[in-house]
Amino acid sequence: MSHIICEYSAGHVIKSYSPNLMVHPYLYSSRTVPKDEKVDTIFERIEGILSRVHVIVVGPGLGRDELILKLTEKIIYRAKEMKMPIVIDADGLYLIQQNVNIIKGYEHAILTPNVVEFNRLEDAVGQKSESNPDDACMHLARNLGVVIVQKGREDRISNGEETIKCDIEGTKKRVSGQGDTLSGTMSTFLAWKLAYQNKLWEHPDEFKDKELMLLAAYGACAVTRYAAQLTFKEKYRAMVTSDISSNIGSAYNTLFE
């Protein structure tokens, strides 16, 4: 079940994408907020949604409006209090670049920067660029105290102690918005992580939390890359991001089932 918390004027547009989405247009921008509406009142409505979900994704489509970012910061802090897994991408990373303390030290968070966003996060924590990409990813994860997924020709995933790579062949055409597919898929794997830890099925306790965070991130990278590969074989240069969704199930089935 996907709950979308969005800016007020975007609600009808997002709902028209699919009847499967539960849309909550509770966010206001500095331009659309009613004169008498207070930040705490807006947040109270959002807080009710947080109690109904297992994982949150912060960033895709967010924008950089001052009021929306202020509300987003409150959402992250509340999710941390609830010990909820958080995936941060896109404009969510912009928010973290402005104040790394929002997420610093929260081991249940995964940040998914591209090359440019990765460099900006390095600057935000005062980390010098390194010639060895594996070391750079590990050091950033260690400095922030989160899991970093450095997207690129191959995806590097680090929790600050261990770094793994996902080099499954992807698409020959990198489409804008593919990171949103990754974020959504990652949230699903993190929800399964919680199901595993809550023993919704019988299993031996094989994996620790830090290992599960890495595995969830790897699973999402693998599925997204393989689904993009399948999509390119179908659509070639005409493929767009939304085409990838139809191959998520096939990718998961091939890689994991």
Helices and strands as residue ranges (DSSP letters): E 2-7, G 8-10, H 11-15, E 21-27, H 39-50, E 56-58, H 66-81, E 86-88, H 91-98, G 100-102, E 109-111, H 115-125, H 133-144, E 147-150, E 155-158, E 163-166, H 178-197, H 209-235, G 236-238, H 241-244, G 245-247, H 248-255
